Amino acid sequence: MGDTTNQLQTIDQSILDTLWDFSDPAASAERFQAAADDLAYSEEAREEIATQLARALGLMEQYDDAEAVLDSIVPSSPIVEARIALERGRLRLAQSEPVVAVPLFTKAARRAASGRVTFLTLDALHMLAIADAGHEEEWAEVGFAVLERAGQPRTRRWGVALHNNLGWYLHDGGRAAEALPHFERALEYAREVGTADQRFIGRWAVARCLRTLGRTDEALVQQRSLAEKRPDDPYVAAEIRALTEDRSTIEE
């Protein structure tokens, strides 16, 4: 056995974040492949990295290759088991197989919870809230309860996705008045621990919901403020047109 003295025994989410570029999954896959082969990482860390290689391949719709990568991993911990189940679930959901995906996400949530990895637990719960039709609100509420106990800023960022996704579920189901507090809460999380893009999107979602509620003056003020920051954003432009000219939005 080789010397493991200087190996990184665990993989921090911040390292995975630096390797990820969701707008360029091909380049991300190359970085993950290189990292998965890097003996500076421990076996468990390389296993976790390999699951992200599978995710990048899935984003490129190379589903068979992604499954092969996951099949090649012999998990050495509940954390790796959680990541494998999570990525298998994402692959199945991407191929319109939610019935197969939901048990995988459930397994991921349980394994992550048993390993006391709150970040992965929330990731799995947020996927369940997307995939498990008819139980969206239930899974979101479970996620909110877990989120209340989260202390790390990167982990608390899941509050953005959980509240935003539930907001859209309610909004698109004709429950805009119930959706607005979730959009507002998502924006609060984005301002606290999120990215610049999340803050921008959060403001847009609040304004969009205000339009649905008939609060058009407030919505227009917010959309014009967003237009000053990103004049070429098509979604902002479409909302301003809808608010000023009564035209359909880009989503419609």
Stockholm file with secondary structure:
# STOCKHOLM 1.0

chainA/1-252         MGDTTNQLQTIDQSILDTLWDFSDPAASAERFQAAADDLAYSEEAREEIATQLARALGLMEQYDDAEAVLDSIVPSSPIVEARIALERGRLRLAQSEPVVAVPLFTKAARRAASGRVTFLTLDALHMLAIADAGHEEEWAEVGFAVLERAGQPRTRRWGVALHNNLGWYLHDGGRAAEALPHFERALEYAREVGTADQRFIGRWAVARCLRTLGRTDEALVQQRSLAEKRPDDPYVAAEIRALTEDRSTIEE
#=GR chainA/1-252 SS CCCCTTSBCSCCHHHHHHHCCTTCHHHHHHHHHHHHTCTTBCHHHHHHHHHHHHHHHHHTTCHHHHHHHHHTCCCCSHHHHHHHHHHHHHHHHHTTCHHHHHHHHHHHHHHHHHTTCHHHHHHHHHHHHHHSTTCHHHHHHHHHHHHHTCCSHHHHTHHHHHHHHHHHHHHHTTCHHHHHHHHHHHHHHHHHHCCHHHHHHHHHHHHHHHHHTTCHHHHHHHHHHHHHHCTTCHHHHHHHHHHHHCCCCTTC
#=GC SS_cons         CCCCTTSBCSCCHHHHHHHCCTTCHHHHHHHHHHHHTCTTBCHHHHHHHHHHHHHHHHHTTCHHHHHHHHHTCCCCSHHHHHHHHHHHHHHHHHTTCHHHHHHHHHHHHHHHHHTTCHHHHHHHHHHHHHHSTTCHHHHHHHHHHHHHTCCSHHHHTHHHHHHHHHHHHHHHTTCHHHHHHHHHHHHHHHHHHCCHHHHHHHHHHHHHHHHHTTCHHHHHHHHHHHHHHCTTCHHHHHHHHHHHHCCCCTTC
//
